[in-house]
Amino acid sequence: MEKELLNQVAIVTGGNSGIGKAISCELADRGAKVVILARNEARNKEAEKEIAEKGGQAESYSVDVSNSEAVNAAINQVYSKYGQIDILVSNAGNATPLRYSTKMPIEEFESVLKTHLFGAFNCVKACGERMRKRKYGRIVLISSVGGYHGFAGQMNYAVAKHGLVGMAYSLAKEFDGSGVTVNVVQPGIIPTPMCDALIEVAKEGLPDARIGKPEDIAYATAFFCSPRAGFMNGTPLVIDGGLVIETSVDTEIKKLLSKTEK
Ligand SMILES: NC(=O)c1ccc[n+]([C@@H]2O[C@H](COP(=O)([O-])OP(=O)(O)OC[C@H]3O[C@@H](n4cnc5c(N)ncnc54)[C@H](OP(=O)(O)O)[C@@H]3O)[C@@H](O)[C@H]2O)c1
């Protein structure tokens, strides 16, 4: 397969686990030098090793994305080393336990907004102008179907994920015509350490078709990162096995339909 990202440098925040690790592996497989920004050094090293074992190139910085100084320091080091960053995938995220919004401690609200929104903002600020000067860049923000139709019990998460869609649309307009594109991916239910507990509960009433794999999100994200995706800007992409289009009416109709002849 052609290594379409050969000689490109890709930052993947939260690239040491779940969806982010699958994205790191996919971009490395397509030839990119992957730079992981995430906090846990041991997991960072494991991800680096996994990518190297598959023949890819990766390095990592132990960084909390909500800390602008730490993000700037890491990204400045990457620029000093390579002189360019071609791809930024802002994927780092966290979630808090299910609870009514009126019972949510302000710390939980703050922590989720800081990781998702401030994290993405810090990384875009550190890379964006340099990408504009080089007249090339691919920025992908990882939102969620929770940023599509809300999320009872995790309002903070839905606010952050809607915010990322607004951020992508606004940035796409600001970078319009510059060679830098900004797109947003909205995954459905993917088993990863962040949502394993939730998925165990959700699985009860869900068909297998509604549960994806980290790689499903990685392939689509890699498409947005391709030089060939230059005409896609400000595009939201839902990847959820049909989750958001299914209403409770559809579920009932399908039960009736299954009793008819195929
Ligand atoms: N799984 C799903 O069903 C699903 C659905 C829709 C959207 N998403 C989104 O997909 C993204 C990845 O989530 P995941 O499901 O793959 O979960 P995950 O396996 O728990 O990965 C979360 C990643 O974010 C990093 N991270 C968390 N807080 C950070 C911080 N302050 N600074 C730097 N890195 C941080 C973690 O690394 P460290 O702990 O080492 O920092 C880890 O690499 C998230 O944005 C999530 O909201 C997931």
The ligand as an ORCA input file, in Angstrom:
! r2SCAN-3c Opt
* xyz 0 1
  N     -15.164      5.221     23.374
  C     -16.263      5.794     22.921
  O     -17.353      5.187     22.876
  C     -16.202      7.202     22.423
  C     -17.313      7.693     21.727
  C     -17.273      8.980     21.246
  C     -16.138      9.769     21.425
  N     -15.078      9.277     22.113
  C     -13.922     10.165     22.280
  O     -12.766      9.531     21.802
  C     -11.616     10.082     22.470
  C     -10.747      8.943     22.971
  O     -11.446      8.248     24.001
  P     -11.319      6.678     24.218
  O     -12.700      6.154     24.242
  O     -10.323      6.109     23.290
  O     -10.836      6.642     25.738
  P      -9.472      6.158     26.447
  O      -9.038      4.862     25.909
  O      -9.724      6.303     27.898
  O      -8.420      7.281     25.969
  C      -8.417      8.583     26.475
  C      -7.069      9.186     26.114
  O      -7.042     10.558     26.490
  C      -5.842     10.797     27.232
  N      -6.099     11.896     28.157
  C      -7.103     12.035     29.046
  N      -6.989     13.177     29.719
  C      -5.870     13.795     29.229
  C      -5.210     15.002     29.513
  N      -5.669     15.862     30.442
  N      -4.083     15.315     28.821
  C      -3.598     14.462     27.893
  N      -4.186     13.311     27.576
  C      -5.304     12.972     28.232
  C      -5.546      9.476     27.926
  O      -4.165      9.333     28.226
  P      -3.525      9.634     29.666
  O      -4.480      9.126     30.703
  O      -2.216      8.929     29.617
  O      -3.366     11.120     29.731
  C      -5.934      8.489     26.841
  O      -4.875      8.345     25.936
  C     -12.166     10.974     23.580
  O     -12.150     12.317     23.170
  C     -13.587     10.494     23.724
  O     -14.424     11.487     24.251
  C     -15.089      8.013     22.621
*
